[in-house]
């Protein structure tokens, strides 16, 4: 059974991104230290991390220099790749994906009378009240909503549906 994901399509023809200095150290440690290979992956990560933390700064600098060299090499390769037809083809695939993704993202939530009331409540607060309530603004607004009469709630519900004709009559 395959799953459908919304992930951006990968460019299989693009040059592979370079390892960081830490990752290069991990590769080096796996090759040189035979105990690392026999560990579980989670144990390897802990072991490599602890070794990286106590690594001599001069030794660390060699891995940092290797990583920087790889970054420069990657940047050159990527610039060359951007001029190929494969890159242009990938750009069209990404554009189609973004268009398709954008069409799905258009869905909006339904405006309810309660949401309309909460928004109006927040808009009518002055700065002191906003500071006093902080994160609890919505909670306070919902308490006020529950305290409203059924007639007032109905007015907000109609307003949310777009029926503004009655909203002015009940305020007079």
Rosetta constraint file for C-alpha pairs under 8 A:
AtomPair CA 6 CA 101 HARMONIC 7.47 0.50
AtomPair CA 8 CA 94 HARMONIC 7.16 0.50
AtomPair CA 8 CA 97 HARMONIC 7.14 0.50
AtomPair CA 9 CA 93 HARMONIC 7.61 0.50
AtomPair CA 9 CA 94 HARMONIC 6.66 0.50
AtomPair CA 9 CA 97 HARMONIC 7.62 0.50
AtomPair CA 11 CA 90 HARMONIC 6.39 0.50
AtomPair CA 13 CA 86 HARMONIC 6.89 0.50
AtomPair CA 13 CA 87 HARMONIC 7.77 0.50
AtomPair CA 14 CA 78 HARMONIC 7.12 0.50
AtomPair CA 14 CA 81 HARMONIC 6.76 0.50
AtomPair CA 14 CA 87 HARMONIC 7.58 0.50
AtomPair CA 15 CA 74 HARMONIC 7.04 0.50
AtomPair CA 15 CA 77 HARMONIC 6.62 0.50
AtomPair CA 15 CA 78 HARMONIC 6.27 0.50
AtomPair CA 15 CA 81 HARMONIC 7.56 0.50
AtomPair CA 16 CA 74 HARMONIC 7.63 0.50
AtomPair CA 17 CA 71 HARMONIC 7.93 0.50
AtomPair CA 17 CA 74 HARMONIC 6.59 0.50
AtomPair CA 18 CA 67 HARMONIC 7.14 0.50
AtomPair CA 18 CA 70 HARMONIC 5.70 0.50
AtomPair CA 18 CA 71 HARMONIC 5.94 0.50
AtomPair CA 18 CA 74 HARMONIC 6.59 0.50
AtomPair CA 19 CA 23 HARMONIC 5.62 0.50
AtomPair CA 19 CA 24 HARMONIC 6.05 0.50
AtomPair CA 19 CA 67 HARMONIC 6.41 0.50
AtomPair CA 19 CA 70 HARMONIC 7.57 0.50
AtomPair CA 20 CA 24 HARMONIC 6.22 0.50
AtomPair CA 20 CA 64 HARMONIC 7.66 0.50
AtomPair CA 20 CA 67 HARMONIC 5.49 0.50
AtomPair CA 21 CA 25 HARMONIC 6.19 0.50
AtomPair CA 21 CA 60 HARMONIC 7.87 0.50
AtomPair CA 21 CA 63 HARMONIC 4.92 0.50
AtomPair CA 21 CA 64 HARMONIC 4.81 0.50
AtomPair CA 21 CA 65 HARMONIC 7.86 0.50
AtomPair CA 21 CA 66 HARMONIC 7.06 0.50
AtomPair CA 21 CA 67 HARMONIC 5.06 0.50
AtomPair CA 22 CA 26 HARMONIC 6.29 0.50
AtomPair CA 22 CA 52 HARMONIC 7.24 0.50
AtomPair CA 22 CA 63 HARMONIC 7.40 0.50
AtomPair CA 23 CA 27 HARMONIC 6.30 0.50
AtomPair CA 24 CA 28 HARMONIC 6.18 0.50
AtomPair CA 24 CA 63 HARMONIC 6.51 0.50
AtomPair CA 24 CA 67 HARMONIC 7.33 0.50
AtomPair CA 25 CA 29 HARMONIC 6.03 0.50
AtomPair CA 25 CA 52 HARMONIC 7.64 0.50
AtomPair CA 25 CA 63 HARMONIC 6.41 0.50
AtomPair CA 26 CA 30 HARMONIC 6.12 0.50
AtomPair CA 26 CA 48 HARMONIC 6.07 0.50
AtomPair CA 27 CA 31 HARMONIC 6.37 0.50
AtomPair CA 28 CA 32 HARMONIC 6.18 0.50
AtomPair CA 29 CA 33 HARMONIC 5.49 0.50
AtomPair CA 29 CA 36 HARMONIC 7.39 0.50
AtomPair CA 29 CA 48 HARMONIC 7.44 0.50
AtomPair CA 30 CA 34 HARMONIC 6.94 0.50
AtomPair CA 30 CA 36 HARMONIC 5.64 0.50
AtomPair CA 30 CA 37 HARMONIC 6.04 0.50
AtomPair CA 33 CA 37 HARMONIC 7.59 0.50
AtomPair CA 34 CA 38 HARMONIC 7.21 0.50
AtomPair CA 35 CA 39 HARMONIC 6.83 0.50
AtomPair CA 36 CA 44 HARMONIC 5.97 0.50
AtomPair CA 36 CA 47 HARMONIC 7.82 0.50
AtomPair CA 37 CA 44 HARMONIC 7.87 0.50
AtomPair CA 39 CA 43 HARMONIC 5.88 0.50
AtomPair CA 39 CA 44 HARMONIC 5.82 0.50
AtomPair CA 40 CA 44 HARMONIC 6.11 0.50
AtomPair CA 41 CA 45 HARMONIC 6.25 0.50
AtomPair CA 42 CA 46 HARMONIC 6.46 0.50
AtomPair CA 43 CA 47 HARMONIC 6.08 0.50
AtomPair CA 44 CA 48 HARMONIC 5.93 0.50
AtomPair CA 45 CA 49 HARMONIC 5.93 0.50
AtomPair CA 46 CA 50 HARMONIC 6.14 0.50
AtomPair CA 47 CA 51 HARMONIC 6.22 0.50
AtomPair CA 48 CA 52 HARMONIC 6.04 0.50
AtomPair CA 49 CA 53 HARMONIC 6.25 0.50
AtomPair CA 50 CA 54 HARMONIC 6.63 0.50
AtomPair CA 51 CA 55 HARMONIC 5.94 0.50
AtomPair CA 52 CA 60 HARMONIC 7.90 0.50
AtomPair CA 55 CA 59 HARMONIC 6.74 0.50
AtomPair CA 55 CA 60 HARMONIC 6.33 0.50
AtomPair CA 56 CA 60 HARMONIC 6.18 0.50
AtomPair CA 57 CA 61 HARMONIC 6.01 0.50
AtomPair CA 58 CA 62 HARMONIC 6.76 0.50
AtomPair CA 59 CA 63 HARMONIC 7.01 0.50
AtomPair CA 60 CA 64 HARMONIC 6.28 0.50
AtomPair CA 61 CA 65 HARMONIC 6.04 0.50
AtomPair CA 62 CA 66 HARMONIC 6.22 0.50
AtomPair CA 63 CA 67 HARMONIC 6.12 0.50
AtomPair CA 64 CA 68 HARMONIC 6.18 0.50
AtomPair CA 65 CA 69 HARMONIC 6.15 0.50
AtomPair CA 66 CA 70 HARMONIC 6.23 0.50
AtomPair CA 67 CA 71 HARMONIC 6.20 0.50
AtomPair CA 68 CA 72 HARMONIC 6.33 0.50
AtomPair CA 69 CA 73 HARMONIC 6.25 0.50
AtomPair CA 70 CA 74 HARMONIC 6.00 0.50
AtomPair CA 71 CA 75 HARMONIC 6.10 0.50
AtomPair CA 72 CA 76 HARMONIC 6.35 0.50
AtomPair CA 73 CA 77 HARMONIC 6.25 0.50
AtomPair CA 74 CA 78 HARMONIC 5.95 0.50
AtomPair CA 75 CA 79 HARMONIC 6.16 0.50
AtomPair CA 76 CA 80 HARMONIC 6.40 0.50
AtomPair CA 77 CA 81 HARMONIC 6.08 0.50
AtomPair CA 78 CA 82 HARMONIC 6.13 0.50
AtomPair CA 79 CA 83 HARMONIC 7.09 0.50
AtomPair CA 80 CA 84 HARMONIC 7.30 0.50
AtomPair CA 81 CA 86 HARMONIC 7.97 0.50
AtomPair CA 81 CA 87 HARMONIC 6.60 0.50
AtomPair CA 82 CA 87 HARMONIC 5.50 0.50
AtomPair CA 82 CA 88 HARMONIC 7.59 0.50
AtomPair CA 83 CA 87 HARMONIC 7.02 0.50
AtomPair CA 83 CA 88 HARMONIC 7.96 0.50
AtomPair CA 84 CA 88 HARMONIC 6.87 0.50
AtomPair CA 85 CA 89 HARMONIC 6.17 0.50
AtomPair CA 86 CA 90 HARMONIC 6.19 0.50
AtomPair CA 87 CA 91 HARMONIC 6.21 0.50
AtomPair CA 88 CA 92 HARMONIC 6.52 0.50
AtomPair CA 89 CA 93 HARMONIC 6.46 0.50
AtomPair CA 90 CA 94 HARMONIC 6.20 0.50
AtomPair CA 91 CA 95 HARMONIC 6.11 0.50
AtomPair CA 92 CA 96 HARMONIC 6.20 0.50
AtomPair CA 93 CA 97 HARMONIC 6.20 0.50
AtomPair CA 94 CA 98 HARMONIC 6.09 0.50
AtomPair CA 95 CA 99 HARMONIC 6.12 0.50
AtomPair CA 96 CA 100 HARMONIC 6.10 0.50
AtomPair CA 97 CA 101 HARMONIC 5.91 0.50
AtomPair CA 98 CA 102 HARMONIC 5.83 0.50
AtomPair CA 99 CA 103 HARMONIC 6.29 0.50
AtomPair CA 100 CA 104 HARMONIC 6.61 0.50
AtomPair CA 101 CA 105 HARMONIC 6.27 0.50
AtomPair CA 102 CA 106 HARMONIC 6.48 0.50
AtomPair CA 111 CA 115 HARMONIC 6.26 0.50
AtomPair CA 111 CA 116 HARMONIC 6.85 0.50
AtomPair CA 111 CA 160 HARMONIC 5.87 0.50
AtomPair CA 111 CA 161 HARMONIC 7.65 0.50
AtomPair CA 112 CA 116 HARMONIC 6.19 0.50
AtomPair CA 112 CA 156 HARMONIC 7.95 0.50
AtomPair CA 112 CA 157 HARMONIC 6.15 0.50
AtomPair CA 112 CA 160 HARMONIC 5.47 0.50
AtomPair CA 112 CA 161 HARMONIC 7.55 0.50
AtomPair CA 113 CA 117 HARMONIC 6.11 0.50
AtomPair CA 113 CA 153 HARMONIC 6.88 0.50
AtomPair CA 113 CA 154 HARMONIC 7.62 0.50
AtomPair CA 113 CA 155 HARMONIC 7.87 0.50
AtomPair CA 113 CA 156 HARMONIC 4.48 0.50
AtomPair CA 113 CA 157 HARMONIC 3.88 0.50
AtomPair CA 113 CA 158 HARMONIC 7.21 0.50
AtomPair CA 113 CA 159 HARMONIC 6.93 0.50
AtomPair CA 113 CA 160 HARMONIC 5.24 0.50
AtomPair CA 114 CA 118 HARMONIC 6.19 0.50
AtomPair CA 114 CA 142 HARMONIC 7.99 0.50
AtomPair CA 114 CA 145 HARMONIC 7.02 0.50
AtomPair CA 114 CA 153 HARMONIC 7.67 0.50
AtomPair CA 114 CA 156 HARMONIC 7.16 0.50
AtomPair CA 114 CA 157 HARMONIC 7.33 0.50
AtomPair CA 115 CA 119 HARMONIC 6.15 0.50
AtomPair CA 116 CA 120 HARMONIC 6.15 0.50
AtomPair CA 116 CA 156 HARMONIC 6.85 0.50
AtomPair CA 116 CA 160 HARMONIC 6.59 0.50
AtomPair CA 117 CA 121 HARMONIC 5.98 0.50
AtomPair CA 117 CA 141 HARMONIC 7.78 0.50
AtomPair CA 117 CA 145 HARMONIC 7.17 0.50
AtomPair CA 117 CA 156 HARMONIC 6.68 0.50
AtomPair CA 118 CA 122 HARMONIC 6.20 0.50
AtomPair CA 118 CA 138 HARMONIC 6.70 0.50
AtomPair CA 118 CA 141 HARMONIC 5.43 0.50
AtomPair CA 118 CA 142 HARMONIC 6.87 0.50
AtomPair CA 118 CA 145 HARMONIC 7.70 0.50
AtomPair CA 119 CA 123 HARMONIC 6.17 0.50
AtomPair CA 120 CA 124 HARMONIC 6.22 0.50
AtomPair CA 121 CA 125 HARMONIC 6.60 0.50
AtomPair CA 121 CA 141 HARMONIC 6.17 0.50
AtomPair CA 122 CA 137 HARMONIC 7.03 0.50
AtomPair CA 122 CA 138 HARMONIC 7.79 0.50
AtomPair CA 122 CA 141 HARMONIC 7.54 0.50
AtomPair CA 125 CA 129 HARMONIC 5.95 0.50
AtomPair CA 125 CA 130 HARMONIC 6.27 0.50
AtomPair CA 126 CA 130 HARMONIC 6.32 0.50
AtomPair CA 127 CA 131 HARMONIC 6.20 0.50
AtomPair CA 128 CA 132 HARMONIC 6.10 0.50
AtomPair CA 129 CA 133 HARMONIC 6.01 0.50
AtomPair CA 130 CA 134 HARMONIC 5.71 0.50
AtomPair CA 130 CA 137 HARMONIC 7.08 0.50
AtomPair CA 133 CA 137 HARMONIC 5.43 0.50
AtomPair CA 133 CA 140 HARMONIC 7.98 0.50
AtomPair CA 136 CA 140 HARMONIC 6.24 0.50
AtomPair CA 137 CA 141 HARMONIC 6.14 0.50
AtomPair CA 138 CA 142 HARMONIC 6.10 0.50
AtomPair CA 139 CA 143 HARMONIC 6.28 0.50
AtomPair CA 140 CA 144 HARMONIC 6.31 0.50
AtomPair CA 141 CA 145 HARMONIC 6.16 0.50
AtomPair CA 142 CA 146 HARMONIC 6.19 0.50
AtomPair CA 143 CA 147 HARMONIC 6.37 0.50
AtomPair CA 144 CA 148 HARMONIC 6.46 0.50
AtomPair CA 145 CA 153 HARMONIC 7.59 0.50
AtomPair CA 148 CA 152 HARMONIC 6.07 0.50
AtomPair CA 148 CA 153 HARMONIC 6.38 0.50
AtomPair CA 149 CA 153 HARMONIC 6.33 0.50
AtomPair CA 150 CA 154 HARMONIC 6.03 0.50
AtomPair CA 151 CA 155 HARMONIC 6.29 0.50
AtomPair CA 152 CA 156 HARMONIC 6.55 0.50
AtomPair CA 153 CA 157 HARMONIC 6.24 0.50
AtomPair CA 154 CA 158 HARMONIC 6.16 0.50
AtomPair CA 155 CA 159 HARMONIC 6.15 0.50
AtomPair CA 155 CA 166 HARMONIC 7.34 0.50
AtomPair CA 155 CA 167 HARMONIC 6.19 0.50
AtomPair CA 156 CA 160 HARMONIC 6.10 0.50
AtomPair CA 157 CA 161 HARMONIC 6.38 0.50
AtomPair CA 158 CA 162 HARMONIC 6.36 0.50
AtomPair CA 158 CA 163 HARMONIC 5.23 0.50
AtomPair CA 158 CA 164 HARMONIC 7.06 0.50
AtomPair CA 158 CA 167 HARMONIC 8.00 0.50
AtomPair CA 159 CA 163 HARMONIC 5.26 0.50
AtomPair CA 159 CA 164 HARMONIC 5.38 0.50
AtomPair CA 159 CA 167 HARMONIC 6.87 0.50
AtomPair CA 163 CA 167 HARMONIC 7.89 0.50
AtomPair CA 164 CA 168 HARMONIC 7.36 0.50
AtomPair CA 165 CA 169 HARMONIC 7.59 0.50
AtomPair CA 166 CA 170 HARMONIC 6.62 0.50
AtomPair CA 167 CA 171 HARMONIC 6.80 0.50
AtomPair CA 168 CA 172 HARMONIC 6.80 0.50
